[in-house]
């Protein structure tokens, strides 16, 4: 992170990324002096409510203005021809005018605002791959969105949608969809033993995700160590914490799903008690980055044999069959949400983007995500000339077919 003092003293000439968070109330004009090199601008966590025309920032690719005071999506980016990622999460935006975004946009984050409508011109953003809209007040989606043929990830949870349109289920690349917490959402009947934090001995933090923090704890009642997931708030970047809790309490037992023991539902805290996974398990991959947008990343020099990928695919296929028999889609079927040990046993976790559905075409959307997962793993495969590799390549291609109805259901995939 840089400082306003550095900017005003011309100490930042030549930088590609600028991050300023000092309760700024007006856009610093000195930023335009960086136009020759600036590619990433992050002015999140400030007090901004207006942005001037940014067309002079000709090299700008990524811009974040999250957690400011905007009530209207700024009309400042139209001429930023290289801008492909824009984030305005956590403002008070209730107005999104027509034709104010550059056609180069592929990643748009408007989570946690007050939008009731999306403009018809959204359909002109044909490069759009990732669109985050959870936590708004939308009651419908514009028909023009069916032109967004490259859309792969869509977050619609915690809105006021009365239905999910049929055309959405026919988008050729849609793979990761979340829509719980809407008027049209199905809420399961669940019941799970209730626990209290006071009776747990909370120990070290094990991990942190978008929706919550996971701790190791000792449970005297069970006389064993457990994992405790405490949600950061009632609403997360993927939707309502209560919906995620309902999912965990509904999934039942499966060898590739982490067992849920009890729920925590107190005045100040929502959480879950789960089986503690041994330290021998680690994340299979890393989340997408700025360059990959929707596809997972892996450590450099990391590789897997085709047989290992086959074993991983079998585990995740089994878990997916189990979930979709309950008409439940994971919504975030990725390598970075899979834990794996030295014996290639896997757990599929993080149900923050999960949704219950009634139409089996939702399952075929997630089948494409499964195909993408295999495709990502094959990219780091060290053995590409055997039967495993050929079979997995074929399955991946079948799962990623552009025509949604032509894809198999999970139980029809043979591994």
C-alpha positions as CSV (number, residue, x, y, z in Angstrom):
1,X,0.0,0.0,0.0
2,X,1.2,3.5,-0.9
3,X,0.4,6.9,0.8
4,X,-1.0,10.2,-0.4
5,X,2.2,11.8,0.7
6,X,4.2,9.6,-1.6
7,X,1.8,10.3,-4.5
8,X,1.9,14.1,-4.0
9,X,5.7,14.1,-3.7
10,X,6.0,12.4,-7.1
11,X,7.6,9.3,-5.4
12,X,5.5,6.8,-7.3
13,X,6.4,7.5,-10.9
14,X,6.6,4.3,-13.0
15,X,4.5,2.1,-10.7
16,X,1.9,-0.3,-12.2
17,X,-0.2,-0.8,-9.1
18,X,-1.5,1.9,-6.7
19,X,-3.4,1.2,-3.5
20,X,-4.5,4.1,-1.3
21,X,-6.7,3.8,1.8
22,X,-6.7,7.0,3.9
23,X,-10.3,8.0,4.2
24,X,-9.9,9.9,1.0
25,X,-13.0,12.1,0.2
26,X,-12.0,13.3,-3.3
27,X,-10.3,11.6,-6.1
28,X,-6.5,12.5,-6.1
29,X,-5.8,14.3,-9.4
30,X,-2.1,13.4,-9.0
31,X,-3.1,9.8,-10.0
32,X,-3.3,11.0,-13.6
33,X,0.5,11.7,-13.5
34,X,0.9,7.9,-13.4
35,X,-1.0,7.3,-16.6
36,X,2.0,6.1,-18.6
37,X,2.3,3.0,-16.4
38,X,-0.7,2.5,-14.1
39,X,-2.5,-0.8,-14.6
40,X,-4.1,-1.5,-11.3
41,X,-5.9,1.1,-9.2
42,X,-7.3,0.3,-5.7
43,X,-9.1,3.0,-3.9
44,X,-11.2,0.7,-1.7
45,X,-12.0,1.6,1.9
46,X,-12.2,5.3,1.5
47,X,-15.0,8.0,1.5
48,X,-15.4,8.6,-2.2
49,X,-18.7,9.4,-3.8
50,X,-17.5,10.8,-7.2
51,X,-14.8,9.7,-9.7
52,X,-13.8,12.0,-12.6
53,X,-13.5,10.7,-16.2
54,X,-10.6,8.2,-16.1
55,X,-10.0,8.1,-19.9
56,X,-6.5,9.5,-19.4
57,X,-5.5,6.3,-17.6
58,X,-5.1,4.5,-20.9
59,X,-3.3,1.5,-19.5
60,X,-5.7,0.8,-16.6
61,X,-6.7,-2.8,-16.5
62,X,-8.1,-3.3,-13.0
63,X,-9.9,-0.9,-10.7
64,X,-11.3,-1.3,-7.2
65,X,-13.6,1.2,-5.5
66,X,-15.2,-1.1,-3.0
67,X,-16.4,0.1,0.4
68,X,-16.8,3.8,-0.5
69,X,-19.9,6.0,-0.5
70,X,-21.2,5.6,-4.1
71,X,-25.0,5.6,-4.6
72,X,-24.7,5.5,-8.4
73,X,-22.4,3.4,-10.6
74,X,-19.8,6.0,-11.7
75,X,-19.9,7.1,-15.3
76,X,-16.1,7.3,-15.4
77,X,-14.8,4.1,-17.1
78,X,-16.4,4.2,-20.5
79,X,-13.3,5.2,-22.3
80,X,-10.9,3.0,-20.4
81,X,-10.5,0.6,-23.3
82,X,-8.2,-1.8,-21.5
83,X,-10.2,-2.1,-18.3
84,X,-11.3,-5.7,-17.8
85,X,-12.0,-5.9,-14.0
86,X,-14.0,-3.5,-12.0
87,X,-15.0,-3.9,-8.3
88,X,-17.5,-1.7,-6.4
89,X,-18.5,-4.1,-3.6
90,X,-20.0,-2.7,-0.4
91,X,-21.2,0.7,-1.5
92,X,-24.8,2.0,-1.5
93,X,-25.3,1.8,-5.3
94,X,-28.9,1.8,-6.4
95,X,-28.5,3.2,-9.9
96,X,-26.8,1.6,-12.8
97,X,-27.3,3.6,-16.0
98,X,-27.2,2.3,-19.6
99,X,-24.0,2.2,-21.6
100,X,-21.5,3.4,-19.0
101,X,-19.1,0.5,-19.0
102,X,-16.3,-0.3,-21.6
103,X,-17.0,-3.4,-23.7
104,X,-13.6,-4.8,-22.5
105,X,-15.1,-5.7,-19.1
106,X,-14.8,-9.4,-18.2
107,X,-15.1,-9.3,-14.4
108,X,-17.6,-7.1,-12.7
109,X,-18.2,-7.1,-8.9
110,X,-21.2,-5.3,-7.5
111,X,-21.8,-7.4,-4.4
112,X,-23.6,-5.9,-1.4
113,X,-25.2,-2.8,-2.9
114,X,-28.8,-1.7,-3.4
115,X,-29.5,-2.4,-7.1
116,X,-33.0,-3.2,-8.0
117,X,-32.4,-3.4,-11.8
118,X,-29.5,-4.1,-14.2
119,X,-29.5,-2.1,-17.5
120,X,-30.3,-3.7,-20.8
121,X,-26.9,-2.6,-22.1
122,X,-25.3,-5.3,-19.9
123,X,-25.9,-7.6,-22.8
124,X,-23.3,-5.6,-24.8
125,X,-20.6,-6.9,-22.5
126,X,-20.0,-10.0,-24.5
127,X,-16.6,-10.5,-22.9
128,X,-18.2,-10.8,-19.4
129,X,-17.0,-14.0,-17.7
130,X,-17.5,-13.2,-14.0
131,X,-20.4,-11.2,-12.5
132,X,-21.0,-10.9,-8.8
133,X,-24.4,-9.5,-7.8
134,X,-25.1,-11.1,-4.4
135,X,-26.6,-8.9,-1.7
136,X,-28.6,-6.5,-3.8
137,X,-32.4,-6.0,-4.3
138,X,-32.8,-7.5,-7.8
139,X,-36.2,-8.9,-8.6
140,X,-35.4,-9.9,-12.2
141,X,-32.6,-10.1,-14.7
142,X,-32.6,-8.3,-18.1
143,X,-33.3,-10.5,-21.1
144,X,-30.3,-8.9,-22.8
145,X,-28.0,-10.9,-20.5
146,X,-28.7,-14.0,-22.7
147,X,-26.2,-12.3,-25.1
148,X,-23.4,-12.8,-22.5
149,X,-22.3,-16.1,-24.0
150,X,-19.0,-16.0,-22.2
151,X,-20.5,-15.7,-18.7
152,X,-19.0,-18.5,-16.5
153,X,-19.5,-17.4,-12.9
154,X,-22.6,-15.7,-11.7
155,X,-23.5,-14.8,-8.1
156,X,-27.2,-13.9,-7.5
157,X,-27.7,-14.9,-3.9
158,X,-29.5,-12.7,-1.3
159,X,-31.6,-10.8,-3.8
160,X,-35.4,-10.6,-4.4
161,X,-35.6,-12.7,-7.6
162,X,-38.9,-14.3,-8.1
163,X,-37.6,-16.9,-10.6
164,X,-34.5,-18.0,-12.4
165,X,-35.1,-17.4,-16.2
166,X,-34.8,-20.4,-18.5
167,X,-32.4,-18.6,-20.8
168,X,-29.9,-18.4,-18.0
169,X,-29.8,-22.2,-17.9
170,X,-28.9,-22.3,-21.6
171,X,-25.8,-20.0,-21.4
172,X,-23.1,-22.2,-23.0
173,X,-20.3,-21.5,-20.5
174,X,-22.1,-20.9,-17.3
175,X,-20.5,-23.2,-14.7
176,X,-20.5,-21.6,-11.2
177,X,-24.0,-20.3,-10.2
178,X,-25.3,-19.2,-6.8
179,X,-28.8,-18.1,-6.2
180,X,-29.9,-19.0,-2.6
181,X,-31.6,-16.5,-0.5
182,X,-34.1,-15.2,-3.1
183,X,-37.9,-15.2,-3.2
184,X,-37.7,-18.2,-5.6
185,X,-35.2,-20.2,-3.5
186,X,-36.0,-23.5,-2.0
187,X,-35.4,-23.6,1.7
188,X,-34.9,-27.2,3.1
189,X,-36.3,-28.4,6.3
190,X,-33.3,-29.2,8.5
191,X,-32.7,-30.1,12.1
192,X,-29.3,-30.4,13.7
193,X,-28.2,-30.5,17.3
194,X,-27.4,-27.0,18.7
195,X,-24.2,-26.3,20.5
196,X,-22.9,-23.3,22.4
197,X,-19.5,-21.6,22.0
198,X,-19.1,-21.4,25.8
199,X,-18.7,-25.1,26.0
200,X,-15.9,-25.2,23.4
201,X,-12.2,-24.6,24.0
202,X,-11.3,-22.6,20.9
203,X,-7.7,-23.0,19.9
204,X,-5.7,-22.0,16.8
205,X,-7.1,-20.6,13.5
206,X,-6.9,-23.2,10.8
207,X,-8.1,-21.2,7.8
208,X,-10.2,-18.4,6.5
209,X,-12.6,-18.1,3.5
210,X,-15.0,-15.5,2.1
211,X,-17.8,-16.5,4.5
212,X,-16.0,-17.4,7.7
213,X,-13.0,-18.4,9.8
214,X,-12.3,-22.0,10.8
215,X,-10.7,-22.8,14.1
216,X,-9.5,-26.0,15.9
217,X,-11.4,-26.5,19.1
218,X,-11.8,-29.1,21.9
219,X,-15.3,-30.3,22.5
220,X,-15.7,-31.7,26.1
221,X,-19.1,-33.3,25.3
222,X,-17.6,-35.4,22.6
223,X,-14.2,-35.6,24.3
224,X,-12.4,-34.9,21.0
225,X,-10.9,-32.1,18.8
226,X,-13.3,-30.6,16.2
227,X,-13.3,-27.9,13.6
228,X,-15.5,-24.8,14.2
229,X,-16.5,-22.5,11.4
230,X,-17.7,-19.1,12.6
231,X,-19.4,-16.9,10.0
232,X,-18.1,-13.3,9.6
233,X,-21.7,-12.0,9.5
234,X,-25.3,-12.7,8.5
235,X,-24.4,-12.1,4.8
236,X,-21.3,-13.1,3.0
237,X,-19.9,-12.5,-0.5
238,X,-21.8,-15.6,-1.7
239,X,-25.1,-15.1,0.1
240,X,-26.7,-15.5,3.6
241,X,-24.8,-17.4,6.2
242,X,-28.0,-19.1,7.3
243,X,-28.4,-20.6,3.8
244,X,-24.9,-22.0,4.0
245,X,-25.7,-23.5,7.4
246,X,-28.8,-25.1,6.0
247,X,-26.8,-26.7,3.2
248,X,-24.2,-28.2,5.6
249,X,-27.0,-29.5,7.7
250,X,-28.7,-31.1,4.7
251,X,-25.9,-32.9,2.9
252,X,-25.8,-36.0,5.0
253,X,-22.9,-38.4,5.4
254,X,-20.5,-39.1,2.5
255,X,-16.9,-40.2,2.5
256,X,-15.9,-37.2,0.4
257,X,-17.9,-34.6,2.4
258,X,-16.8,-33.3,5.8
259,X,-19.2,-34.5,8.5
260,X,-21.3,-31.8,10.3
261,X,-21.8,-32.4,14.0
262,X,-23.8,-29.4,15.3
263,X,-24.8,-25.8,14.7
264,X,-24.1,-22.7,16.6
265,X,-26.9,-20.1,16.5
266,X,-26.4,-17.4,19.1
267,X,-27.2,-13.7,19.4
268,X,-23.9,-12.6,18.0
269,X,-22.5,-15.7,16.3
270,X,-23.5,-18.2,13.6
271,X,-21.4,-21.2,13.1
272,X,-20.9,-25.0,12.6
273,X,-19.1,-27.7,14.4
274,X,-17.5,-30.2,12.0
275,X,-15.2,-33.2,12.1
276,X,-11.5,-32.1,12.3
277,X,-9.7,-33.0,9.1
278,X,-6.1,-34.3,9.7
279,X,-3.2,-31.9,8.9
280,X,-2.1,-34.3,6.1
281,X,-4.9,-32.8,3.9
282,X,-4.1,-29.7,1.9
283,X,-5.8,-27.6,-0.7
284,X,-5.6,-29.2,-4.2
285,X,-5.3,-25.8,-5.9
286,X,-5.4,-22.0,-5.5
287,X,-8.3,-19.7,-6.5
288,X,-8.3,-17.9,-9.9
289,X,-6.1,-14.9,-10.2
290,X,-6.5,-11.7,-12.2
291,X,-5.2,-13.4,-15.3
292,X,-7.1,-16.6,-15.2
293,X,-10.4,-14.9,-14.1
294,X,-12.5,-18.1,-13.7
295,X,-10.0,-20.9,-13.7
296,X,-8.0,-22.2,-10.8
297,X,-4.2,-21.8,-10.3
298,X,-1.5,-24.1,-9.0
299,X,2.0,-23.7,-7.5
300,X,4.7,-23.5,-10.1
301,X,6.4,-26.8,-10.9
302,X,3.4,-28.6,-9.3
303,X,2.2,-31.6,-11.3
304,X,0.0,-34.7,-10.9
305,X,-0.1,-38.0,-12.8
306,X,-3.1,-38.9,-14.9
307,X,-3.9,-41.7,-12.5
308,X,-3.9,-39.3,-9.5
309,X,-6.3,-37.0,-11.5
310,X,-8.5,-40.0,-12.2
311,X,-8.7,-40.8,-8.5
312,X,-9.5,-37.2,-7.6
313,X,-12.2,-37.1,-10.3
314,X,-13.8,-40.3,-9.0
315,X,-14.0,-38.8,-5.5
316,X,-15.5,-35.5,-6.6
317,X,-17.9,-37.3,-9.0
318,X,-19.1,-39.5,-6.1
319,X,-19.7,-36.4,-3.9
320,X,-21.5,-34.6,-6.7
321,X,-23.8,-37.5,-7.4
322,X,-24.7,-37.5,-3.7
323,X,-25.4,-33.8,-3.6
324,X,-27.4,-33.7,-6.8
325,X,-29.6,-36.6,-5.6
326,X,-30.7,-34.0,-3.0
327,X,-31.2,-31.4,-5.8
328,X,-28.3,-29.4,-4.3
329,X,-25.6,-27.7,-6.4
330,X,-22.3,-26.8,-4.8
331,X,-22.0,-23.6,-6.9
332,X,-18.2,-23.4,-6.4
333,X,-16.9,-26.7,-7.7
334,X,-13.2,-25.9,-7.9
335,X,-9.8,-27.4,-7.0
336,X,-9.3,-24.7,-4.4
337,X,-12.3,-26.1,-2.5
338,X,-11.0,-29.6,-2.5
339,X,-8.7,-31.1,0.2
340,X,-6.5,-34.0,-0.7
341,X,-4.1,-36.2,1.3
342,X,-1.0,-38.3,0.4
343,X,-3.3,-41.2,-0.5
344,X,-5.3,-39.0,-3.0
345,X,-8.4,-39.1,-0.8
346,X,-10.5,-35.9,-1.2
347,X,-13.0,-33.8,0.6
348,X,-15.1,-31.3,-1.2
349,X,-15.8,-28.3,1.1
350,X,-17.0,-24.7,1.2
351,X,-20.7,-24.6,0.5
352,X,-21.1,-20.8,0.6
353,X,-22.3,-20.7,-3.0
354,X,-24.6,-23.7,-2.7
355,X,-28.3,-23.6,-3.8
356,X,-31.2,-26.0,-3.9
357,X,-33.0,-26.4,-7.2
358,X,-36.0,-28.1,-8.9
359,X,-34.9,-28.1,-12.6
360,X,-32.2,-30.8,-13.5
361,X,-30.7,-28.3,-16.0
362,X,-29.0,-26.7,-12.9
363,X,-27.1,-30.0,-12.5
364,X,-25.9,-29.7,-16.0
365,X,-24.4,-26.3,-15.3
366,X,-22.4,-27.8,-12.5
367,X,-21.4,-30.7,-14.8
368,X,-19.5,-28.1,-16.8
369,X,-17.7,-27.0,-13.7
370,X,-16.7,-30.6,-13.2
371,X,-15.4,-30.7,-16.7
372,X,-13.4,-27.4,-16.1
373,X,-12.0,-29.0,-12.9
374,X,-10.7,-32.0,-14.9
375,X,-9.4,-29.7,-17.6
376,X,-7.5,-27.6,-15.1
377,X,-5.9,-30.6,-13.6
378,X,-4.9,-32.1,-17.0
379,X,-3.0,-28.8,-17.6
380,X,-0.6,-29.8,-14.9
381,X,-0.6,-33.5,-15.8
382,X,2.9,-35.1,-16.0
383,X,1.7,-38.2,-17.9
384,X,-0.1,-37.3,-21.1
385,X,0.3,-40.4,-23.2
386,X,-1.7,-43.0,-21.3
387,X,-5.3,-44.2,-21.3
388,X,-6.2,-42.3,-18.1
389,X,-5.3,-39.0,-19.8
390,X,-7.2,-39.8,-22.9
391,X,-10.3,-40.9,-21.0
392,X,-10.2,-37.8,-18.7
393,X,-9.8,-35.5,-21.7
394,X,-12.9,-37.1,-23.4
395,X,-15.0,-36.8,-20.2
396,X,-13.9,-33.2,-19.7
397,X,-14.9,-32.3,-23.3
398,X,-18.3,-34.1,-22.9
399,X,-19.0,-32.2,-19.7
400,X,-18.1,-28.8,-21.2
401,X,-20.3,-29.1,-24.3
402,X,-21.8,-25.7,-25.3
403,X,-25.3,-27.2,-25.6
404,X,-26.3,-27.6,-22.0
405,X,-29.0,-30.2,-22.7
406,X,-26.4,-32.4,-24.4
407,X,-24.3,-32.8,-21.2
408,X,-24.7,-35.8,-19.0
409,X,-26.0,-35.8,-15.5
410,X,-23.4,-36.7,-12.9
411,X,-24.7,-40.2,-12.4
412,X,-24.4,-40.8,-16.2
413,X,-20.6,-40.0,-16.1
414,X,-18.6,-43.2,-16.1
415,X,-15.2,-43.2,-14.5
